[in-house]
Amino acid sequence: MTATKEKSMSDVQQAEEPKVLVPEPSYSKRSDVPAPLQAAPANLMQALAVAASDPRMDVAKVKELFAMHRELQDREAVQAFADAMARAQSGIQPIAKDRRNEHTKSWYATLAAIVDEITPVYTAEGLAISFDTFNPERDKELPPIEKGWVRVIAIVSHRGGHARKYHLDGPLDDAGKDGTKNKTGIQAMGSTVSYLRRYLVCMIFNVATADDDDGNGGSNGERRMDEKKLADHLANIDAAADEAGLMKAFGLAWNAAEDLKDKSAQRLLIQHRDARKKALKGRP
């Protein structure tokens, strides 16, 4: 009986022994709280974005880092542009002179022939070219143009983001060798722009021209229409006041190209016809 009672009292004492409690850490300041783990930034731009979102980061320092990043990107884009241009120029072969100038009695490479040959080469390198005429309000970085002259601007861009502007000026081609005017205003403009575009393209991509082997500018009896005559036809198509006038101008031009079997001229005629037809349909 006594042993049983002592055992029961021992069990009670063991059950009532106080437990040792380990206090949990407390944080009195926000800065003491451990920051959650974050994945490392994948690139510099992401790192800058993370830094910019941190309220402790100096705003001026972030702006400076962004400017440095932009400058680095610009340098890389310029280098990529130069590399692509070098590869394109090395891949362009001399262009055959495919048309005869009846005024000077000499052969030359037409814009259509040049474009057909070089476009696949430079586009494969991520380069593109577009053209515009001079606008003094927009093109303030360019020198002033001589009165009565035409300026054609070429913008060559690269998929890396860099673009470069080129320009060439020339007098309005509205007269023949004897100085007598032989074109309307729009015909003279079309002829001048076509001439300047051709020379700009050759300058930009360092295109050389060479005499054609058979002297007729093409195979299967194909000959080229004189560029001035083609420019006149294109100007007439572009100036058509209605669809009837458009089809008349196009028909005359098409027959002239068909007689020569000039396929490149016919492609240009179709492009200008479709563009003018679209413009006429868009009129109010």
C-alpha positions in Angstrom: 0.0 0.0 0.0 2.8 2.4 1.0 4.8 1.5 -2.1 1.8 2.0 -4.4 1.2 5.4 -2.9 4.8 6.5 -3.3 4.8 5.4 -6.9 1.6 7.4 -7.6 3.1 10.5 -6.0 6.3 10.0 -8.2 4.2 9.9 -11.3 2.4 13.1 -10.4 5.7 14.9 -9.7 7.1 13.8 -13.1 3.9 14.9 -14.9 4.0 18.3 -13.3 7.7 19.1 -14.1 7.8 22.4 -16.0 8.7 22.3 -19.7 11.6 24.4 -21.0 10.3 26.8 -23.6 12.8 28.1 -26.3 11.7 31.7 -27.2 11.2 32.3 -31.0 13.4 35.1 -32.5 11.7 38.4 -32.6 12.6 41.2 -35.1 12.2 44.8 -33.9 13.3 46.4 -37.2 12.1 45.8 -40.7 15.7 45.7 -42.0 16.4 42.7 -39.7 13.9 40.5 -41.5 15.6 38.1 -43.8 14.8 38.9 -47.5 13.2 36.1 -49.5 15.5 34.3 -51.9 15.2 35.6 -55.5 16.5 34.2 -58.7 19.6 35.8 -60.1 18.9 38.3 -62.9 19.2 36.7 -66.4 20.7 39.8 -68.1 21.8 43.3 -67.4 18.4 44.8 -68.3 16.7 42.5 -65.8 19.3 43.4 -63.1 18.6 47.1 -63.7 14.9 46.5 -63.4 15.4 44.8 -60.1 17.6 47.6 -58.8 15.1 50.2 -59.9 12.3 48.5 -57.9 14.4 48.6 -54.7 13.4 51.8 -52.7 16.9 51.9 -51.2 18.6 52.3 -54.6 19.8 55.8 -55.6 17.6 57.0 -58.5 20.4 58.9 -60.1 22.6 55.9 -60.1 19.9 53.8 -61.7 19.5 56.4 -64.5 23.3 56.4 -65.0 23.3 52.6 -65.3 20.4 52.7 -67.8 22.3 55.3 -69.9 25.4 53.1 -69.9 23.3 50.1 -71.0 21.8 52.1 -73.9 25.2 53.3 -75.0 26.4 49.7 -75.0 23.4 48.6 -77.1 24.0 51.4 -79.6 27.6 50.4 -80.0 26.7 46.8 -80.6 24.1 47.8 -83.2 26.5 50.0 -85.1 29.0 47.1 -85.2 26.4 44.7 -86.3 25.4 47.1 -89.1 29.0 47.5 -90.3 29.5 43.7 -90.3 26.3 43.1 -92.2 27.2 45.8 -94.8 30.7 44.3 -95.3 29.3 40.8 -95.9 26.6 42.2 -98.3 29.2 44.2 -100.3 31.5 41.2 -100.6 28.6 39.1 -101.9 27.5 41.5 -104.7 28.9 40.8 -108.1 29.2 43.4 -110.9 25.9 44.1 -112.6 25.6 43.8 -116.4 24.8 46.9 -118.3 21.4 46.1 -119.7 20.1 49.2 -121.4 21.3 51.7 -124.0 21.0 55.4 -123.6 20.0 56.7 -127.0 21.1 60.2 -126.2 24.6 59.4 -125.1 24.9 56.2 -127.2 26.2 54.3 -124.2 25.0 51.3 -122.2 24.2 51.3 -118.4 22.7 49.1 -115.7 19.1 50.0 -115.0 17.8 50.4 -111.5 15.5 47.4 -112.0 18.5 45.2 -113.0 20.5 46.4 -110.0 17.7 45.8 -107.5 17.0 42.3 -108.9 20.6 41.3 -108.4 21.5 42.9 -105.0 18.2 42.7 -103.0 18.5 39.0 -102.1 22.1 39.6 -101.0 21.6 42.5 -98.6 18.2 41.3 -97.2 19.9 38.0 -96.3 22.2 40.0 -94.0 19.2 41.7 -92.3 19.6 45.0 -94.2 16.7 47.0 -95.7 16.6 50.2 -97.8 13.8 52.8 -98.2 13.7 56.1 -100.1 12.3 59.5 -99.5 12.6 63.0 -100.8 14.0 66.0 -98.9 11.8 67.7 -96.3 13.6 70.8 -94.8 11.5 70.6 -91.6 12.3 67.0 -90.9 15.8 66.7 -92.4 17.4 69.6 -90.5 20.6 67.7 -90.0 21.2 67.7 -93.8 22.8 70.7 -95.6 20.4 73.0 -97.6 19.6 72.0 -101.2 20.3 74.1 -104.2 17.3 75.8 -105.7 15.6 73.8 -108.5 17.4 70.6 -107.6 16.0 67.3 -106.3 17.4 65.4 -103.3 16.7 61.7 -102.8 17.3 60.2 -99.3 18.0 56.6 -98.7 17.6 55.1 -95.2 19.4 51.8 -94.7 18.4 49.9 -91.6 19.6 46.7 -90.0 17.6 44.2 -87.9 20.0 44.9 -85.0 18.4 48.4 -84.6 20.9 50.7 -86.3 20.0 52.9 -89.3 22.0 55.2 -91.5 20.9 58.0 -93.8 22.4 58.7 -97.2 21.4 61.4 -99.8 22.2 62.5 -103.3 21.2 65.8 -105.1 20.8 66.5 -108.8 19.2 69.1 -111.1 15.7 68.4 -112.5 16.0 66.4 -115.7 13.5 68.3 -117.8 15.5 69.0 -121.0 17.4 67.2 -123.7 21.0 67.5 -124.8 20.3 70.8 -126.6 18.7 72.3 -123.5 15.1 72.2 -124.9 12.5 71.1 -122.3 11.1 67.8 -123.3 9.2 66.7 -120.2 6.3 67.7 -118.1 7.0 68.6 -114.5 6.0 65.2 -113.1 7.9 63.4 -115.9 11.0 65.3 -115.1 10.6 64.5 -111.4 10.2 60.8 -112.0 13.2 60.7 -114.3 15.4 62.6 -111.8 14.3 60.5 -108.8 14.9 57.2 -110.7 18.4 58.4 -111.8 19.4 59.5 -108.2 18.0 56.3 -106.7 20.1 54.2 -109.1 23.3 56.0 -108.2 22.5 56.1 -104.5 22.1 52.3 -104.4 25.4 51.8 -106.3 27.2 54.1 -103.9 25.7 52.5 -100.7 26.5 48.9 -101.7 29.6 49.7 -103.8 28.0 48.2 -106.9 30.1 48.0 -110.0 28.7 47.6 -113.5 30.1 45.6 -116.4 29.4 45.2 -120.1 26.9 42.5 -120.9 28.2 39.6 -122.8 25.8 39.7 -125.7 25.1 43.5 -125.6 21.3 43.2 -125.6 20.7 43.2 -121.9 19.0 39.8 -121.5 18.5 36.3 -122.8 15.8 35.0 -125.2 15.9 38.2 -127.3 15.0 40.4 -124.3 16.0 44.1 -124.6 15.6 46.9 -122.2 13.5 50.0 -122.6 15.4 53.2 -122.5 15.3 54.4 -118.9 14.0 57.9 -119.8 11.2 56.4 -121.8 10.3 54.1 -119.0 10.4 57.0 -116.5 8.0 58.9 -118.8 5.6 55.9 -118.9 5.7 55.5 -115.1 5.1 59.2 -114.6 2.0 59.1 -116.9 0.7 56.1 -115.0 1.3 57.9 -111.6 -0.5 61.1 -112.9 -3.6 59.4 -114.3 -6.7 61.3 -113.1 -9.1 58.4 -113.4 -9.2 54.7 -114.0 -9.8 55.1 -117.8 -6.8 57.3 -118.1 -4.8 54.9 -116.0 -5.5 52.0 -118.2 -4.7 54.0 -121.3 -1.3 55.0 -120.0 -0.6 51.5 -118.7 -1.6 49.9 -122.1 0.7 52.2 -124.1 3.6 51.4 -121.7 2.9 47.7 -121.6 2.9 47.4 -125.4 6.2 49.2 -125.6 7.7 46.9 -123.0 6.2 43.9 -124.7 7.7 44.8 -128.1 11.1 44.7 -126.4 10.3 41.6 -124.2 11.4 43.7 -121.3 10.1 41.7 -118.3 11.7 44.0 -115.7 10.0 47.0 -117.1 6.7 45.2 -117.2 7.1 44.3 -113.5 7.6 48.0 -112.7 4.6 49.0 -114.8 2.4 46.6 -112.9 3.6 47.9 -109.6 2.9 51.5 -110.5 -0.5 50.6 -112.1 -1.6 48.8 -108.9 -0.4 51.6 -106.7 -2.2 54.3 -108.7 -5.4 52.2 -108.9 -5.4 51.9 -105.1 -4.8 55.6 -104.7 -7.8 56.4 -107.1 -10.1 54.1 -105.2 -9.1 55.8 -101.9 -10.2 59.2 -103.1 -13.4 60.7 -101.5 
